[in-house]
């Protein structure tokens, strides 16, 4: 039986580590953690905070994930969406889903990221 989700793996093109750091650590606030040495030589980077783990690996024939995506639960969707928009990222609002407000943003490589907040948590509902 599955006990928990350990991490989400997304892909990026070769040489995208700095852009990944700016987005995942700088904008989303997920600290970068060192990759194990035997994996570090492949490129990519890992971001982790508690049980939230996003690993980005380099893919030679990179194509962004346009449908498949992680969904990050937030304490304040409005603030992060505004922060992302001010940084030049296009934030797409979507209809609420079973008690959650939500939107989508693409990471610097075009991978779809869903951002959700329990309805009524901040001033956004």
Secondary structure, DSSP 8 states (H G I E B T S, - for coil): -------EEEEE-TT-HHHHIIIIIIIT---EE---HHHHTT--EEEEETTEEEEEEE-TT----SS--EEEE-S-HHHHHHHHHHTT--EEEEEEETTEEEEEEE-TTS-EEEEEEETTSSTT-
